[in-house]
Amino acid sequence: MPSGAYFARVRVGGKLFRESLKSDVFSVAELRLADFIKQKRAELGVETRVDSGRMTFGDLLGIFRQRLDGEPDLKPGAKVYRHKCIAALLKSWPELEARNVARITKENCLFWAQRFARKYSASVYNNTVGTLRMVLEIAVEKGVRGNNPARYISKRRIEPKQLQLPEPHQFNRLVKAINDGGGGCSRDCADLVQFLAFGGFRKNEAANVTWGDCDFRRKEIRIQVTKNGEPRIIPMIPKMEELLLRLRRSRQAEPDNERVMLVQECQKAIDRGVREVGIPRITHHDLRHLFATRCIESGVDIPTVSRWLGHKDGGALAMKVYGHLRNEHSQEMAQKVAF
């Protein structure tokens, strides 16, 4: 083809299918061709049940999962999250999978949504509702239904989280409380809390940083495992450099491929620490917010902070979450202007 992309042109069950494989690399297209044929064969099996009026929601899910897993432009994390939404949907509506698609009513969907909304956050609710709509839309596509009964479910408004982050002196007391917790991993947990706060990492990102990713000469940390799959560089702030140098001195024999953090999560230790210090509960992700907050309060511009956090929107999300901090900083700076 002029575009360079490979196309599949196959006959399955007597029907001819032609579709782009969305790749100009032969080896990749070859793999996608096998998946394409498998998908069409599965769909033809469903078509038999469509013709006999026996198509179930489980049949729709089979098609949806195949399409989801075969979508080349969707990030792996987005696929995993969508599968989690499916699991939440089936758990909260156990009889749904075996239900005849033609017999799923608007009232069924609204009743499920009402119960589901009482147990889950607005974001989980909205994404699960969206997943239900996408699955049922396949029934409309196949001609099993004339409309999508899930379209009547209203999404919930997501209220922005009110951040209650520790002040510098409270953070220092929290780290000490965790470090002195008396557990076998207390010191390692305190190191992780500082590592997250001084680098703004996501929990999974922090867990995969190795000594080879830490460039002490350039004072940079390379994050290889990221949410969007694209590595990024984060500068070592002075506190981060101090932490890493201390850890490296105590573990000099470790090879470069050894992970820096000895624990991957420490929420129980954090919970005990905040109770002891007497501050509001925080999570691993709140430590990422703490990093961004301290950066902005120190005068770092929002686009730069956004880049350090790994956002791909040029700072739009960071501005939404931390914009009030920039305004407060601006007012503080304005008071220093004199004529």
ROVEX-116710 format. One line per 8 residues: number of its first residue (from 1); their letters; for each residue x negated, y negated, z negated of N, C-alpha, C. Coordinates in steps of 0.2 Angstrom, whole numbers. Example, Ala and Ser with C-alpha at 12.3 -4.5 7.8 and 13.67 -1.06 7.14 Angstrom:
1) AS) -66/28/-39/-62/22/-39/-66/16/-39 | -64/11/-35/-68/5/-36/-64/0/-39 $
This chain:
1) MPSGAYFA) -4/6/0/0/0/0/-4/-6/0 | -2/-12/3/-6/-18/3/-8/-21/-4 | -4/-19/-9/-5/-21/-16/-10/-17/-19 | -12/-11/-16/-17/-7/-19/-14/-2/-24 | -8/-3/-26/-5/1/-31/-3/8/-28 | -3/13/-32/-1/20/-29/7/21/-31 | 10/24/-26/17/25/-27/18/33/-27 | 23/35/-31/26/42/-31/31/43/-26 $
9) RVRVGGKL) 31/48/-22/36/50/-18/37/57/-18 | 42/59/-22/43/66/-23/50/68/-23 | 51/75/-22/58/77/-21/59/82/-27 | 64/81/-31/65/85/-37/73/87/-37 | 74/93/-37/81/95/-37/85/93/-31 | 81/93/-26/85/91/-19/85/83/-18 | 83/79/-23/84/72/-23/77/69/-22 | 77/64/-18/70/60/-16/70/54/-21 $
17) FRESLKSD) 64/54/-24/62/48/-28/56/45/-26 | 56/38/-26/50/34/-24/50/28/-29 | 44/28/-32/43/23/-37/36/21/-38 | 34/15/-40/27/13/-41/25/16/-47 | 18/18/-47/15/21/-53/11/16/-57 | 11/10/-54/9/4/-58/1/4/-59 | -3/7/-55/-10/8/-56/-13/8/-49 | -19/5/-48/-23/6/-42/-29/10/-43 $
25) VFSVAELR) -29/14/-49/-34/19/-50/-31/26/-49 | -34/29/-45/-32/36/-43/-31/41/-49 | -36/41/-53/-35/46/-58/-30/44/-63 | -29/38/-64/-23/35/-69/-17/37/-65 | -16/35/-59/-10/36/-55/-8/44/-55 | -13/48/-54/-12/55/-54/-9/58/-61 | -11/55/-66/-8/57/-73/-1/54/-73 | 0/48/-71/7/46/-71/11/49/-67 $
33) LADFIKQK) 9/52/-61/13/56/-57/16/62/-60 | 12/65/-64/14/71/-68/19/69/-73 | 18/64/-76/23/62/-81/30/60/-77 | 29/57/-71/35/54/-68/39/60/-65 | 36/66/-63/39/72/-61/43/75/-67 | 39/75/-73/42/78/-79/48/74/-81 | 48/68/-80/53/63/-83/59/64/-78 | 58/65/-71/64/66/-67/67/72/-68 $
41) RAELGVET) 63/78/-69/66/84/-70/70/84/-77 | 68/81/-82/72/80/-88/78/76/-87 | 78/71/-83/84/67/-81/89/71/-77 | 86/75/-73/91/79/-69/95/84/-73 | 91/86/-78/95/91/-83/100/87/-87 | 99/81/-88/104/76/-91/110/75/-87 | 108/74/-80/113/73/-75/118/78/-75 | 116/84/-76/121/90/-76/126/89/-82 $
49) RVDSGRMT) 123/87/-87/128/86/-93/132/80/-92 | 129/75/-88/133/69/-87/139/71/-82 | 138/75/-77/144/77/-73/149/81/-77 | 147/85/-82/151/89/-85/154/86/-91 | 152/79/-92/155/75/-98/152/77/-105 | 147/80/-105/144/83/-111/137/79/-113 | 136/73/-111/130/69/-112/131/67/-119 | 125/68/-123/125/66/-130/120/60/-131 $
57) FGDLLGIF) 121/57/-137/116/52/-138/109/55/-139 | 108/61/-141/101/64/-140/99/65/-133 | 103/66/-128/101/66/-121/98/59/-119 | 102/54/-122/99/47/-120/93/46/-123 | 92/48/-129/86/47/-133/80/50/-129 | 81/56/-127/76/59/-123/73/55/-117 | 78/52/-113/76/48/-108/73/42/-110 | 75/39/-116/72/33/-118/65/34/-121 $
65) RQRLDGEP) 64/39/-124/57/41/-127/52/42/-121 | 54/45/-116/50/46/-110/48/40/-107 | 53/35/-106/52/29/-103/47/24/-107 | 49/25/-114/45/21/-119/38/23/-119 | 36/30/-119/30/32/-119/26/31/-113 | 30/31/-107/27/30/-101/26/23/-98 | 28/18/-102/28/11/-100/20/9/-101 | 17/7/-96/10/5/-96/8/-1/-99 $
73) DLKPGAKV) 13/-6/-98/12/-13/-101/14/-14/-108 | 17/-9/-111/19/-10/-118/13/-8/-123 | 11/-12/-128/6/-11/-132/7/-5/-136 | 2/-1/-138/3/5/-142/7/4/-149 | 5/-2/-152/8/-3/-158/16/-5/-157 | 18/-7/-152/25/-9/-150/29/-2/-149 | 25/3/-146/28/9/-145/29/13/-152 | 24/13/-156/25/16/-162/31/13/-166 $
81) YRHKCIAA) 31/6/-166/36/3/-170/43/5/-167 | 44/5/-161/50/7/-158/52/14/-160 | 47/18/-160/49/25/-163/51/25/-170 | 48/21/-174/50/20/-181/58/18/-181 | 59/13/-177/66/11/-177/71/17/-175 | 69/21/-170/73/27/-169/74/31/-175 | 69/32/-179/69/36/-185/74/33/-190 | 73/27/-191/78/23/-195/85/24/-193 $
89) LLKSWPEL) 86/23/-187/93/24/-184/96/31/-185 | 92/36/-184/95/43/-185/95/45/-192 | 91/42/-196/92/43/-203/98/40/-206 | 99/34/-204/105/30/-207/112/32/-203 | 111/36/-198/117/38/-194/116/45/-192 | 116/50/-197/114/57/-195/118/61/-190 | 124/59/-189/128/63/-184/128/60/-177 | 124/54/-177/124/51/-170/121/55/-165 $
97) EARNVARI) 115/58/-166/111/62/-161/116/67/-157 | 120/70/-160/124/75/-157/131/73/-154 | 132/66/-155/138/63/-153/139/62/-146 | 145/64/-143/146/63/-136/146/55/-135 | 142/53/-130/141/46/-128/147/43/-127 | 152/46/-123/158/43/-121/162/42/-127 | 161/45/-133/165/44/-139/162/39/-144 | 157/36/-143/154/31/-147/158/25/-146 $
105) TKENCLFW) 161/22/-151/165/16/-151/162/10/-154 | 165/5/-152/163/-2/-155/163/-2/-162 | 169/1/-165/170/2/-172/165/6/-175 | 163/12/-172/157/16/-175/151/12/-176 | 149/8/-171/143/4/-171/143/-2/-176 | 149/-5/-177/150/-10/-182/149/-7/-189 | 152/-2/-190/153/1/-197/145/3/-198 | 142/6/-194/135/8/-195/131/2/-197 $
113) AQRFARKY) 131/-3/-193/128/-9/-194/129/-12/-201 | 135/-12/-203/137/-15/-209/133/-11/-215 | 133/-5/-214/129/-1/-220/122/-2/-219 | 119/-2/-213/112/-2/-212/109/-9/-214 | 113/-14/-213/111/-21/-215/110/-22/-223 | 114/-18/-227/113/-18/-234/107/-15/-237 | 103/-11/-233/97/-8/-235/91/-10/-232 | 91/-14/-227/85/-16/-223/84/-23/-222 $
121) SASVYNNT) 78/-25/-221/77/-32/-220/80/-35/-213 | 80/-41/-212/83/-44/-206/79/-42/-200 | 73/-42/-201/68/-40/-195/69/-33/-193 | 69/-28/-198/70/-21/-197/77/-20/-194 | 82/-23/-197/89/-23/-194/89/-25/-187 | 87/-31/-185/87/-33/-179/84/-29/-174 | 78/-26/-175/74/-22/-171/78/-15/-170 | 81/-13/-175/84/-6/-174/91/-7/-170 $
129) VGTLRMVL) 94/-13/-171/100/-14/-167/98/-15/-160 | 93/-18/-159/90/-19/-152/88/-12/-149 | 86/-8/-153/84/-1/-150/91/3/-148 | 95/2/-153/102/6/-151/105/3/-145 | 105/-3/-144/107/-6/-138/104/-4/-132 | 97/-3/-132/93/-1/-126/95/6/-124 | 95/10/-130/97/18/-128/104/18/-125 | 109/15/-128/116/15/-125/116/12/-118 $
137) EIAVEKGV) 112/7/-117/112/4/-110/110/9/-105 | 107/15/-106/105/20/-102/112/24/-100 | 116/24/-105/123/27/-103/127/23/-98 | 126/17/-98/129/12/-94/126/13/-87 | 119/13/-87/116/14/-81/117/21/-77 | 119/26/-81/120/33/-78/128/33/-76 | 132/28/-78/139/28/-76/143/32/-81 | 140/34/-87/144/38/-92/149/33/-96 $
145) RGNNPARY) 147/27/-96/151/22/-100/151/16/-95 | 157/12/-96/158/6/-93/155/0/-96 | 154/1/-103/151/-5/-107/146/-2/-112 | 143/-6/-116/138/-4/-121/142/-6/-128 | 144/-1/-132/147/-3/-138/143/-6/-143 | 136/-6/-142/132/-9/-147/131/-17/-146 | 134/-19/-140/133/-26/-139/137/-31/-143 | 142/-28/-147/146/-32/-151/143/-33/-158 $
153) ISKRRIEP) 137/-30/-159/134/-31/-166/130/-37/-166 | 131/-41/-171/127/-48/-171/121/-47/-175 | 116/-50/-172/109/-50/-176/109/-55/-182 | 105/-53/-186/104/-57/-193/99/-62/-192 | 100/-68/-195/95/-73/-195/90/-71/-200 | 83/-72/-197/78/-71/-201/75/-77/-205 | 76/-77/-211/74/-83/-215/66/-82/-216 | 63/-88/-215/55/-88/-216/53/-86/-223 $
161) KQLQLPEP) 48/-82/-224/46/-80/-231/43/-86/-234 | 45/-87/-240/42/-93/-245/36/-90/-248 | 30/-93/-245/24/-90/-248/22/-93/-255 | 21/-88/-259/19/-90/-266/12/-87/-267 | 7/-91/-265/0/-88/-265/-4/-91/-271 | -9/-87/-274/-12/-89/-279/-17/-95/-278 | -18/-99/-283/-23/-105/-282/-30/-101/-283 | -35/-105/-281/-42/-102/-282/-43/-99/-288 $
169) HQFNRLVK) -42/-103/-294/-44/-100/-300/-39/-94/-302 | -33/-94/-300/-29/-88/-301/-32/-82/-297 | -34/-83/-290/-37/-78/-286/-43/-75/-290 | -47/-79/-292/-53/-77/-296/-51/-72/-302 | -46/-74/-305/-44/-70/-311/-41/-64/-309 | -37/-64/-303/-34/-58/-300/-40/-53/-298 | -45/-55/-295/-50/-51/-293/-54/-48/-299 | -55/-52/-304/-58/-49/-310/-54/-44/-314 $
177) AINDGGGG) -47/-45/-314/-42/-40/-317/-42/-34/-313 | -42/-34/-307/-43/-28/-303/-49/-24/-304 | -55/-28/-304/-61/-25/-305/-62/-22/-311 | -59/-25/-316/-60/-22/-323/-54/-17/-325 | -50/-15/-320/-44/-11/-321/-46/-4/-324 | -52/-1/-324/-54/5/-327/-53/11/-323 | -50/10/-317/-49/16/-313/-56/18/-309 | -56/24/-306/-62/26/-302/-63/22/-296 $
185) CSRDCADL) -58/19/-293/-59/14/-287/-57/7/-289 | -57/5/-295/-56/-2/-297/-60/-7/-293 | -67/-6/-294/-71/-10/-291/-71/-10/-283 | -69/-5/-280/-68/-4/-273/-62/-8/-271 | -57/-8/-275/-51/-11/-274/-52/-19/-274 | -55/-21/-279/-57/-28/-279/-61/-31/-273 | -65/-26/-271/-69/-28/-265/-65/-29/-259 | -60/-24/-258/-55/-25/-253/-51/-31/-253 $
193) VQFLAFGG) -48/-33/-259/-44/-39/-260/-48/-45/-257 | -55/-45/-259/-59/-51/-257/-60/-51/-249 | -61/-45/-247/-63/-44/-240/-57/-46/-236 | -51/-45/-238/-45/-47/-234/-44/-54/-234 | -45/-57/-240/-44/-64/-242/-49/-68/-238 | -55/-66/-238/-61/-70/-235/-61/-69/-227 | -57/-64/-224/-58/-63/-217/-51/-64/-213 | -46/-64/-217/-39/-64/-214/-37/-58/-210 $
201) FRKNEAAN) -40/-52/-211/-39/-46/-207/-32/-44/-209 | -29/-40/-204/-24/-35/-206/-27/-29/-210 | -23/-26/-213/-25/-20/-217/-29/-15/-213 | -26/-13/-207/-29/-8/-203/-35/-11/-200 | -36/-17/-198/-42/-20/-196/-47/-19/-201 | -46/-21/-207/-51/-21/-212/-54/-14/-213 | -49/-9/-213/-51/-2/-214/-56/1/-209 | -56/-2/-203/-60/0/-198/-67/-4/-196 $
209) VTWGDCDF) -68/-9/-200/-74/-13/-200/-80/-9/-202 | -86/-8/-198/-92/-4/-200/-97/-9/-201 | -103/-7/-204/-109/-11/-205/-111/-13/-198 | -111/-9/-193/-113/-11/-186/-109/-17/-184 | -103/-18/-186/-99/-24/-184/-101/-31/-187 | -105/-30/-193/-107/-36/-197/-113/-39/-194 | -113/-44/-191/-120/-47/-189/-122/-53/-194 | -126/-51/-198/-129/-56/-203/-133/-62/-200 $
217) RRKEIRIQ) -136/-60/-195/-140/-66/-192/-135/-71/-189 | -130/-69/-185/-126/-74/-182/-120/-76/-187 | -120/-72/-193/-114/-73/-198/-107/-72/-194 | -107/-67/-191/-100/-65/-188/-98/-58/-189 | -92/-56/-189/-89/-50/-190/-85/-48/-183 | -87/-43/-180/-83/-41/-174/-77/-36/-176 | -71/-38/-175/-65/-33/-176/-64/-29/-170 | -65/-23/-170/-64/-18/-165/-57/-15/-164 $
225) VTKNGEPR) -54/-14/-170/-47/-11/-170/-43/-17/-172 | -39/-19/-167/-34/-24/-168/-27/-22/-166 | -22/-27/-168/-15/-25/-166/-14/-25/-159 | -17/-30/-155/-16/-31/-148/-21/-27/-144 | -26/-23/-147/-30/-20/-143/-36/-23/-141 | -37/-30/-142/-42/-34/-140/-47/-36/-145 | -53/-34/-145/-58/-36/-150/-59/-43/-151 | -60/-45/-157/-61/-53/-158/-67/-54/-163 $
233) IIPMIPKM) -70/-60/-163/-75/-61/-168/-72/-66/-173 | -74/-65/-180/-72/-69/-185/-79/-71/-189 | -80/-78/-190/-86/-80/-193/-86/-78/-201 | -92/-77/-203/-92/-76/-211/-92/-82/-214 | -87/-84/-218/-87/-89/-222/-92/-88/-228 | -94/-93/-232/-99/-92/-237/-97/-86/-242 | -91/-86/-244/-89/-81/-249/-89/-74/-246 | -88/-73/-239/-88/-67/-236/-95/-65/-235 $
241) EELLLRLR) -100/-69/-233/-107/-67/-233/-109/-65/-240 | -107/-68/-245/-110/-67/-252/-107/-60/-253 | -101/-58/-252/-98/-52/-253/-102/-46/-249 | -102/-47/-243/-105/-42/-239/-113/-41/-240 | -116/-46/-242/-123/-45/-244/-124/-41/-250 | -120/-42/-255/-120/-39/-261/-118/-31/-260 | -113/-30/-256/-111/-23/-254/-117/-19/-250 | -120/-23/-246/-125/-20/-242/-131/-18/-246 $
249) RSRQAEPD) -133/-23/-250/-139/-21/-255/-138/-15/-259 | -132/-14/-261/-130/-8/-265/-129/-2/-261 | -129/-2/-255/-128/4/-250/-132/3/-244 | -139/2/-245/-144/1/-240/-144/7/-236 | -144/13/-238/-145/19/-235/-139/21/-230 | -134/18/-230/-128/19/-226/-130/17/-218 | -128/22/-214/-129/20/-206/-124/15/-204 | -125/12/-198/-121/7/-195/-114/9/-194 $
257) NERVMLVQ) -113/15/-193/-106/17/-191/-102/19/-197 | -105/18/-203/-101/19/-210/-96/13/-211 | -90/14/-213/-86/9/-215/-88/5/-221 | -87/-2/-220/-89/-6/-225/-84/-5/-232 | -78/-5/-231/-73/-4/-236/-73/3/-238 | -73/5/-245/-73/12/-247/-65/14/-248 | -61/9/-249/-54/11/-249/-50/7/-244 | -44/10/-242/-41/7/-236/-34/3/-238 $
265) ECQKAIDR) -32/4/-244/-27/0/-247/-27/0/-255 | -24/-5/-258/-24/-5/-265/-18/-9/-268 | -12/-8/-265/-7/-11/-268/-5/-10/-275 | -6/-4/-278/-5/-3/-285/-9/-7/-289 | -16/-7/-287/-21/-11/-291/-19/-19/-291 | -16/-21/-285/-14/-28/-284/-8/-29/-289 | -4/-25/-289/2/-26/-293/1/-26/-300 | -4/-22/-303/-6/-22/-310/-10/-28/-311 $
273) GVREVGIP) -14/-31/-306/-18/-37/-307/-13/-43/-308 | -8/-44/-304/-4/-50/-304/0/-50/-310 | 2/-44/-313/6/-44/-319/1/-46/-325 | -5/-44/-325/-10/-46/-330/-11/-53/-330 | -12/-56/-324/-14/-63/-323/-7/-67/-324 | -1/-64/-322/5/-68/-323/6/-73/-317 | 5/-70/-311/7/-74/-305/12/-69/-301 | 15/-73/-296/20/-69/-292/17/-63/-288 $
281) RITHHDLR) 20/-58/-286/18/-52/-283/15/-54/-276 | 10/-51/-274/7/-53/-267/6/-46/-264 | 5/-46/-257/4/-39/-253/-3/-40/-250 | -5/-35/-247/-11/-35/-242/-10/-41/-237 | -4/-41/-234/-3/-46/-229/-3/-53/-231 | -1/-54/-238/-1/-61/-241/-9/-63/-241 | -13/-59/-242/-20/-61/-242/-23/-64/-236 | -20/-61/-230/-21/-64/-224/-18/-71/-223 $
289) HLFATRCI) -12/-72/-226/-9/-79/-227/-14/-83/-231 | -17/-81/-236/-21/-84/-241/-27/-87/-237 | -30/-83/-233/-36/-85/-229/-34/-91/-224 | -28/-90/-221/-26/-95/-216/-25/-102/-220 | -22/-101/-226/-20/-107/-230/-26/-111/-232 | -31/-107/-235/-37/-110/-237/-41/-113/-231 | -41/-110/-226/-44/-113/-220/-41/-120/-218 | -35/-120/-218/-31/-126/-216/-32/-131/-221 $
297) ESGVDIPT) -32/-130/-227/-33/-134/-233/-40/-137/-233 | -45/-133/-230/-52/-135/-229/-53/-139/-223 | -48/-140/-219/-49/-145/-213/-50/-141/-207 | -49/-135/-206/-50/-131/-200/-43/-132/-196 | -44/-134/-190/-38/-135/-186/-34/-128/-184 | -28/-129/-183/-23/-123/-183/-25/-119/-177 | -27/-122/-171/-28/-117/-165/-34/-113/-167 | -39/-115/-171/-45/-111/-172/-43/-106/-177 $
305) VSRWLGHK) -39/-108/-182/-37/-103/-187/-33/-97/-184 | -29/-99/-179/-25/-95/-175/-29/-90/-171 | -34/-92/-168/-39/-88/-165/-43/-83/-169 | -44/-85/-175/-48/-81/-180/-43/-75/-182 | -36/-77/-183/-31/-72/-185/-30/-67/-179 | -31/-69/-173/-30/-64/-168/-23/-66/-164 | -20/-72/-165/-14/-73/-162/-16/-75/-155 | -11/-73/-150/-12/-75/-143/-8/-80/-140 $
313) DGGALAMK) -5/-84/-145/0/-89/-142/-3/-96/-143 | -9/-97/-144/-12/-104/-144/-11/-107/-150 | -8/-104/-155/-7/-107/-162/1/-109/-163 | 5/-107/-159/12/-108/-160/15/-105/-166 | 13/-98/-167/16/-95/-173/12/-98/-180 | 6/-99/-179/2/-102/-185/5/-109/-187 | 7/-113/-182/10/-119/-183/17/-119/-186 | 21/-113/-184/27/-112/-188/26/-110/-195 $
321) VYGHLRNE) 21/-106/-196/20/-103/-203/17/-108/-208 | 12/-112/-205/7/-116/-209/8/-123/-207 | 12/-125/-203/13/-132/-201/13/-137/-207 | 17/-135/-212/18/-140/-218/11/-141/-221 | 7/-136/-221/0/-137/-224/-4/-143/-220 | -3/-142/-213/-7/-147/-209/-4/-154/-211 | 3/-155/-211/6/-161/-213/4/-164/-220 | 3/-159/-225/1/-161/-231/-6/-164/-231 $
329) HSQEMAQK) -10/-160/-227/-18/-162/-226/-18/-169/-223 | -14/-170/-218/-14/-176/-214/-12/-182/-219 | -7/-181/-223/-5/-187/-227/-11/-188/-232 | -14/-183/-235/-20/-184/-239/-26/-187/-236 | -27/-186/-230/-32/-189/-226/-30/-196/-225 | -24/-198/-223/-22/-204/-222/-23/-209/-228 | -23/-207/-234/-24/-211/-239/-31/-213/-240 | -36/-210/-236/-43/-212/-236/-44/-218/-231 $
337) VAF) -39/-219/-227/-40/-224/-222/-40/-231/-225 | -45/-236/-224/-44/-242/-227/-47/-247/-221 | -44/-254/-222/-46/-259/-218/-49/-265/-222 $
